[in-house]
Amino acid sequence: MDLLTPQQQHMVLYYMPITIPRLELCACVLLSQLLEKVLHSLTLPIQQIMLWTDSNIVLAWIQRYPEQLKTFIGNRIKIIQRLTQNCQWNHVFSNENPTDLISRGLNASDISSNQLWWHGPDFLREELEANPIDFKRITSDFDY
């Protein structure tokens, strides 16, 4: 059993709850790290990478110098900027963000029939339909 001095008995620890923007920031760090792993394992040439978040606050932080931000935020922005320097960050509205479905209470039994979950937001599908991917060209030996 450890004995505490009177000073230690009265010591109060400072606890700061994590905010929603900071959680969103951590999600963007996770996305950046996942992207790094996927790109490392791919052998296909990648022309463009677009990343999406529904947090305007995080998008604003990504555009800033990490040194201008609080330590917690700045350290994570450094990671994001380093791992996604050749990527384009974009905003997606929360109601079009498939990852928000679960936090909004989508039941597991409803996932199988949810279009947003399986196919993403309409604006991404419309873009793909307007500019289809030429898989023959991508998988040819000529491109390697």
HELIX and SHEET records of a PDB file:
HELIX    1   1 PRO A    6  GLN A    9  1                                   4    
HELIX    2   2 ILE A   20  SER A   41  1                                  22    
HELIX    3   3 ASN A   56  ILE A   62  1                                   7    
HELIX    4   4 PRO A   66  GLN A   68  5                                   3    
HELIX    5   5 THR A   71  LEU A   83  1                                  13    
HELIX    6   6 SER A   94  GLU A   96  5                                   3    
HELIX    7   7 ASP A  100  SER A  103  1                                   4    
HELIX    8   8 ALA A  108  ILE A  111  1                                   4    
HELIX    9   9 GLN A  115  HIS A  119  1                                   5    
HELIX   10  10 ASP A  122  ALA A  130  1                                   9    
HELIX   11  11 PHE A  135  ILE A  138  1                                   4    
HELIX   12  12 ASP A  141  ASP A  143  5                                   3    
SHEET    1   A 2 MET A  50  THR A  53  0                                        
SHEET    2   A 2 GLN A  88  HIS A  91  1                                        
END                                                                             
